[in-house]
Amino acid sequence: MPIIARIDGLIVVIYPHDHAPPHVHVLGPDGEIIFILNCPNGPVSIREARGYSEREARRLAKRITEMVPFLCSA
């Protein structure tokens, strides 16, 4: 599991050879959120959120959207 970035103690991973569309998994002690990147410019959309509130998912979506150019190139 290649860690691409860290956000507030959570890890952002992209699994090699994973299915389309391009997406990232944000993993933490409370669960996982999967963000569709909507490359090349975002904004991201939430595909699935387990263990995190809607508010927290939206906050993380904003942070991930700021990283879309980098994440799409990864």
Secondary structure, DSSP 8 states (H G I E B T S, - for coil): --EEEEETTEEEE--TT--SS-EEEEEETTEEEEEE--TTT---EEEEEESS-HHHHHHHHHHHHHTHHHHHH-
